[in-house]
Amino acid sequence: MYNCALLKFKDIVSNDGHLTSIEERIDVPFIIKRIYYITGVAQDAERGFHAHKTLHQVLICLNGSIKIRLKTPIKEEQIKLNDPSVGLYIGPLIWREMFDFTKGSVLLVAASDHYSEDDYIRDYNLYLDEAKDTFLSHSIHE
Amino acid sequence: MYNCALLKFKDIVSNDGHLTSIEERIDVPFIIKRIYYITGVAQDAERGFHAHKTLHQVLICLNGSIKIRLKTPIKEEQIKLNDPSVGLYIGPLIWREMFDFTKGSVLLVAASDHYSEDDYIRDYNLYLDEAKDTFLSHSIHE
């Protein structure tokens, strides 16, 4: 999907467990200015329901599993994250919804910038309007 | 303990779970260049057993619980991490050992620099030697 990608990180496995390292600019295509994580989500709860104008993010599920629904004006995809060595890169202008958080699930996000409410698009119709031109011009390449 | 501190992060709680955000320079006293996480550790396994010459790190337990043993030439402390809104800051020249990882536990670390093997001190006697002067000069303030 345009502006989205699954990234595979190096997973250093030993008898003492797994260590996965993410270096900015090397393992993710941006500078990490902020990280955040979501825990304690009830299984029937859904989160997200927004897009970003400029922010780049990578989402990683560190325990349990979480489903992500990605939407653009021309496409919809669903991805299950359940492997700490796999990151879902989401660039600008992608609508995301997170659901089916299993008990004890942990969603870690590395973000390219500090928090700014101005960068959010929280209304879906407004999102479709803002993203329309970008995706119509890219649809022939998808 | 010198060069160590517990940091309390803002925990945004809603019906949809907890979100904790860590912005570089704001919520941690350094620029985040790398993050890494440790998962799938057996309960009887121990990790760490090193100090860093210059690296600054914050350790956060995102699920389950993990114990950290901190050592300097003059002191030893043990801390249990089990709250995603609490980070353990560890600065240079602190020896650390991690143990008692519960099933499903997740240890997230934000680090001030890229990986460099040269920054590690992995021999405890060498560590005592390198850290001795720093801690003897600080001991009167502790």
Boltz contact constraints between the chains, C-beta under 6 A:
constraints:
  - contact:
      token1: [A, 16]
      token2: [B, 41]
      max_distance: 6.0
  - contact:
      token1: [A, 16]
      token2: [B, 45]
      max_distance: 6.0
  - contact:
      token1: [A, 16]
      token2: [B, 47]
      max_distance: 6.0
  - contact:
      token1: [A, 17]
      token2: [B, 38]
      max_distance: 6.0
  - contact:
      token1: [A, 17]
      token2: [B, 40]
      max_distance: 6.0
  - contact:
      token1: [A, 17]
      token2: [B, 41]
      max_distance: 6.0
  - contact:
      token1: [A, 18]
      token2: [B, 39]
      max_distance: 6.0
  - contact:
      token1: [A, 18]
      token2: [B, 40]
      max_distance: 6.0
  - contact:
      token1: [A, 19]
      token2: [B, 38]
      max_distance: 6.0
  - contact:
      token1: [A, 20]
      token2: [B, 37]
      max_distance: 6.0
  - contact:
      token1: [A, 21]
      token2: [B, 36]
      max_distance: 6.0
  - contact:
      token1: [A, 22]
      token2: [B, 35]
      max_distance: 6.0
  - contact:
      token1: [A, 23]
      token2: [B, 34]
      max_distance: 6.0
  - contact:
      token1: [A, 23]
      token2: [B, 114]
      max_distance: 6.0
  - contact:
      token1: [A, 24]
      token2: [B, 33]
      max_distance: 6.0
  - contact:
      token1: [A, 32]
      token2: [B, 32]
      max_distance: 6.0
  - contact:
      token1: [A, 33]
      token2: [B, 24]
      max_distance: 6.0
  - contact:
      token1: [A, 34]
      token2: [B, 23]
      max_distance: 6.0
  - contact:
      token1: [A, 35]
      token2: [B, 22]
      max_distance: 6.0
  - contact:
      token1: [A, 35]
      token2: [B, 35]
      max_distance: 6.0
  - contact:
      token1: [A, 36]
      token2: [B, 21]
      max_distance: 6.0
  - contact:
      token1: [A, 37]
      token2: [B, 20]
      max_distance: 6.0
  - contact:
      token1: [A, 37]
      token2: [B, 62]
      max_distance: 6.0
  - contact:
      token1: [A, 38]
      token2: [B, 17]
      max_distance: 6.0
  - contact:
      token1: [A, 38]
      token2: [B, 19]
      max_distance: 6.0
  - contact:
      token1: [A, 39]
      token2: [B, 18]
      max_distance: 6.0
  - contact:
      token1: [A, 39]
      token2: [B, 84]
      max_distance: 6.0
  - contact:
      token1: [A, 40]
      token2: [B, 17]
      max_distance: 6.0
  - contact:
      token1: [A, 40]
      token2: [B, 18]
      max_distance: 6.0
  - contact:
      token1: [A, 41]
      token2: [B, 16]
      max_distance: 6.0
  - contact:
      token1: [A, 41]
      token2: [B, 17]
      max_distance: 6.0
  - contact:
      token1: [A, 45]
      token2: [B, 16]
      max_distance: 6.0
  - contact:
      token1: [A, 47]
      token2: [B, 16]
      max_distance: 6.0
  - contact:
      token1: [A, 62]
      token2: [B, 37]
      max_distance: 6.0
  - contact:
      token1: [A, 62]
      token2: [B, 106]
      max_distance: 6.0
  - contact:
      token1: [A, 63]
      token2: [B, 63]
      max_distance: 6.0
  - contact:
      token1: [A, 63]
      token2: [B, 104]
      max_distance: 6.0
  - contact:
      token1: [A, 63]
      token2: [B, 106]
      max_distance: 6.0
  - contact:
      token1: [A, 84]
      token2: [B, 39]
      max_distance: 6.0
  - contact:
      token1: [A, 104]
      token2: [B, 63]
      max_distance: 6.0
  - contact:
      token1: [A, 104]
      token2: [B, 104]
      max_distance: 6.0
  - contact:
      token1: [A, 106]
      token2: [B, 62]
      max_distance: 6.0
  - contact:
      token1: [A, 106]
      token2: [B, 63]
      max_distance: 6.0
  - contact:
      token1: [A, 106]
      token2: [B, 106]
      max_distance: 6.0
  - contact:
      token1: [A, 114]
      token2: [B, 23]
      max_distance: 6.0
